[in-house]
Amino acid sequence: MTEQRSPRRTVRVAIHRIGGRELSECDSRRVDEVIVEEPLSIRLDGNVVTTTMRTPGNDFELAAGFCFTDGLLAGTRIDAVRYLVDDNATERFNLVDVDTGGRAPTPTPRLGTVSSSCGWCGSDQLDDLCLRLAPVDAYEPMAPSVLAAVADTVRSRQELFAATGSVHGAAVFDRTGEIHLVREDVGRHNAVDKVVGRLVLDRAQPSSDLGLFVSGRASIEMVQKAWAAGFGTVLAVSAPTSLAVDGARRAGMTLAGFFRNGRMNIYSSNRCGDV
C-alpha cells in the first residue's frame, strides 16, 4: 500500500529580506522555500471521517494512522488504502479511503477541520480512553543517555525542516537510540499518524520497548496516539501538558521532555509511578 506518486511538499516564493537595524532597509529580492499545506479528506469504507490540514506525502500512512489511533478500526485489518476522486474535488490526491471491507464500525464524522488540539475536551475523555485502552505492556525504562541523544539524531534526518524550518517531526527509536522511522508534517498529530500508519500498514505495530519522538510539546493527543500504538516511551522536545502527564501515568508510559542544555524532565515512568 505504497503511494505511487511524488507529491510537491515545498514551493519557492519570492521574498524581500530585511537587513540591518532599520526595518525599512532590505537587500535584493530573494527566493525562499516554504512548506506546502493542503487539506486531506479521510474516509473509512467510503464513510466520511474527517478533514485534516497536512503536508502532502505519505497520505496512506496518515489516513491509516488516524483511523487506528482514534480507535475507528476496532481491531479490524486494513485491506487497502486508495485515493478517490470526488465529484466536487478540484484537486487530485486530497481524498483517501481506508478500506476494511466494511468490517469496521461506521464512523461518526468530525465536523470542521482537524487542528493540533483535535477536539480533546478534558479528563472525562481521558476516562473514556482508559476504558478503551489497556496499560502498555511491561518494559525496561530506557537509559537517559539514549533519550538525550535521540532528539539530535532525529533533527539531522528532518529534511523538510532543514529546508523550510516550519514542520514537525515524529520518529520511532529503540533502546539503543537507533532511529527506525522518521516522518514530517506541518501538523504534529499528522507526523505521528504517519509513523503509526506505516507500522499498521506493515503489520509491524511497535512493542513497549520502542519509543516515539515528537517535536514540540507533548499534548494529550500525542500520548493518546502513542498509547494506542503500544509505545512504552514518548520523548518530546518541549514540555507536556497536564493532561498529557495524567494520560501517560495512567497508561504506565514513560514521558520525557523539556530538553535544555543536555537536561530533560521525566514526567512519568513505569518504574517511578506517579513522579
C-alpha positions in Angstrom: 0.0 0.0 0.0 2.6 2.5 -1.1 1.7 5.7 -2.8 2.6 5.8 -6.5 3.4 9.5 -6.7 5.9 12.1 -5.7 3.9 15.0 -4.2 5.1 18.6 -4.1 6.0 19.2 -0.4 7.6 22.6 -0.7 7.3 25.6 -3.0 9.7 28.5 -3.7 8.3 32.0 -3.2 9.8 35.4 -3.8 10.6 37.5 -0.7 12.3 40.7 0.4 14.8 40.0 3.2 15.1 42.8 5.7 18.6 43.5 6.8 20.4 45.8 9.3 18.8 47.6 12.2 16.5 49.7 10.2 13.3 47.8 9.3 13.0 50.0 6.2 16.2 48.6 4.8 16.2 45.5 2.7 18.5 43.7 0.4 17.8 42.4 -3.1 14.8 40.3 -3.9 15.3 36.6 -2.9 13.6 33.3 -3.0 12.6 31.2 0.0 11.4 27.6 0.3 8.1 27.2 2.2 6.2 24.1 3.2 3.0 23.1 1.3 -0.2 22.9 3.4 -3.3 21.3 1.8 -6.5 19.6 3.1 -6.8 15.8 3.1 -10.2 14.2 3.5 -10.2 10.8 5.1 -12.9 8.2 4.6 -13.3 4.7 6.2 -15.1 2.2 3.9 -16.5 5.2 2.0 -17.8 7.0 5.1 -16.5 10.5 5.9 -14.2 10.6 8.9 -12.5 14.0 8.9 -10.5 16.6 7.0 -7.1 17.5 8.2 -4.6 20.1 7.0 -1.4 18.3 6.1 1.8 18.4 4.1 1.2 16.1 1.1 3.1 12.8 1.1 2.6 9.6 3.0 -1.1 10.2 2.8 -2.0 6.5 3.1 0.0 6.3 6.3 -1.7 9.4 7.6 -5.2 8.0 6.9 -4.4 4.6 8.3 -2.7 6.0 11.3 -5.6 8.4 12.1 -8.2 5.7 11.9 -6.1 3.4 14.0 -5.1 5.8 16.8 -8.7 7.1 17.0 -10.0 3.5 17.6 -12.1 3.6 14.4 -10.8 0.3 13.1 -12.0 -1.6 16.3 -9.4 -4.3 15.7 -10.2 -4.9 12.1 -7.4 -5.2 9.5 -7.0 -2.8 6.6 -7.4 -4.4 3.2 -6.4 -1.4 1.1 -5.9 2.4 1.1 -6.5 4.3 -2.1 -7.0 7.8 -3.5 -10.6 8.7 -4.5 -11.8 11.5 -6.9 -14.8 13.3 -5.5 -17.2 14.9 -8.0 -16.7 18.2 -6.2 -12.9 17.9 -5.8 -10.8 20.5 -7.6 -7.5 18.7 -6.7 -6.4 15.1 -7.1 -4.8 13.2 -4.2 -6.7 15.1 -1.5 -9.2 12.3 -0.7 -8.2 9.0 0.7 -10.3 5.9 1.6 -9.2 3.3 4.2 -10.9 0.0 3.1 -11.6 -2.7 5.7 -14.3 -4.5 3.5 -17.0 -2.9 5.7 -15.8 -4.7 8.8 -15.0 -1.5 10.8 -17.9 0.3 12.5 -19.4 3.2 10.7 -17.6 6.3 12.0 -19.1 9.4 13.2 -17.7 12.2 11.1 -15.8 15.1 12.7 -17.2 18.5 11.8 -14.7 21.1 10.7 -11.0 20.7 10.0 -8.8 18.9 12.5 -6.3 21.1 14.2 -3.4 20.3 16.6 -5.8 20.1 19.6 -8.1 17.8 17.6 -11.2 18.2 19.8 -10.0 17.0 23.2 -12.2 18.4 25.9 -10.8 17.2 29.2 -10.5 14.5 31.9 -13.8 12.8 31.0 -12.5 11.9 27.6 -9.3 10.6 29.2 -11.5 8.3 31.4 -13.1 7.0 28.2 -9.7 6.4 26.7 -8.7 4.3 29.8 -11.8 2.1 29.2 -10.7 1.5 25.6 -7.0 1.0 26.0 -5.2 -1.2 28.5 -1.9 0.0 30.1 1.1 -0.6 27.9 3.0 -3.9 28.3 5.8 -4.0 30.9 9.1 -2.7 29.7 12.5 -1.7 31.0 12.9 2.1 31.1 15.4 3.5 28.5 18.7 4.9 29.6 18.6 8.8 29.9 21.7 9.0 27.8 19.8 7.3 24.9 16.9 9.6 25.2 19.2 12.7 25.3 20.8 11.6 22.0 17.6 10.8 20.1 16.5 14.4 19.6 19.7 15.4 17.9 19.7 12.3 15.8 16.2 12.9 14.6 16.8 16.6 13.8 19.7 15.6 11.5 17.2 13.5 9.5 14.4 16.1 9.2 15.0 17.1 5.6 11.8 19.2 5.3 12.6 21.1 8.5 16.1 21.8 7.2 14.7 23.2 4.0 11.8 25.3 5.5 12.1 25.5 9.3 8.3 25.1 9.5 7.4 21.4 10.0 7.1 19.0 12.9 8.8 15.6 13.1 7.9 12.2 14.6 10.2 9.2 14.8 10.4 5.6 16.2 13.5 4.7 18.1 14.7 1.7 20.1 16.6 1.4 23.4 20.0 1.6 21.7 19.0 5.0 20.2 18.7 3.7 16.6 16.1 5.6 14.6 13.8 3.2 12.7 11.4 5.7 11.0 11.0 9.4 10.6 8.1 11.4 9.2 7.5 15.1 8.9 4.3 17.2 8.5 3.0 20.7 9.1 0.9 19.2 11.9 2.4 17.4 14.9 -0.5 15.0 15.1 -0.2 14.2 11.3 3.5 13.4 11.7 2.7 10.9 14.5 -0.2 9.4 12.5 2.1 8.9 9.5 4.6 7.0 11.7 1.9 4.8 13.3 0.2 4.3 9.9 3.4 3.0 8.4 3.7 0.4 11.2 0.0 -0.5 10.9 0.2 -1.0 7.1 3.3 -3.1 7.5 1.6 -5.1 10.3 4.5 -4.2 12.5 3.0 -2.4 15.4 5.5 -1.3 18.0 6.2 -3.0 21.3 6.5 -1.2 24.6 10.3 -1.4 24.2 10.1 1.2 21.4 9.9 4.9 21.8 8.1 7.7 19.9 9.8 11.0 19.4 7.7 14.1 18.8 8.9 17.6 18.1 7.3 20.5 20.0 5.2 19.9 23.1 3.6 16.7 24.2 -0.1 17.2 24.2 -2.7 14.6 25.3 -3.3 13.7 21.7 0.4 12.7 21.3 0.1 10.5 24.4 -3.2 9.0 23.1 -1.7 8.1 19.8 1.4 6.6 21.3 -0.7 4.7 23.8 -3.0 3.3 21.1 0.0 2.1 19.1 1.7 0.5 22.1 4.8 2.6 22.6 6.3 2.5 26.1 8.1 5.8 25.8 7.2 9.3 24.5 10.0 11.7 24.1 9.1 15.4 23.4 11.4 18.3 22.7 9.3 20.7 24.7 7.2 20.3 27.8 4.0 18.3 28.1 0.5 19.5 29.1 -1.0 18.5 32.4 -3.5 16.2 30.7 -0.6 14.5 28.8 1.2 13.8 32.1 -2.0 12.3 33.6 -2.6 10.2 30.5 1.0 8.9 30.4 0.9 7.9 34.1 -2.4 6.1 33.7 -1.0 4.3 30.6 2.1 3.2 32.5 4.2 5.0 29.9 7.4 6.9 30.2 7.0 10.6 29.3 10.2 12.7 28.9 10.6 16.2 27.6 11.7 19.8 28.1 15.2 19.3 26.7 17.5 22.2 27.7 21.3 22.1 27.5 21.6 18.4 27.9 19.0 18.2 30.6 15.5 16.7 30.5 12.5 16.2 32.7 10.9 12.8 33.3 7.2 13.4 33.9 6.0 9.8 34.0 7.8 6.4 34.4 6.6 2.9 34.9 9.4 2.5 37.4 8.7 5.6 39.4 4.9 5.5 39.3 3.5 9.0 40.0 6.6 11.1 39.9 
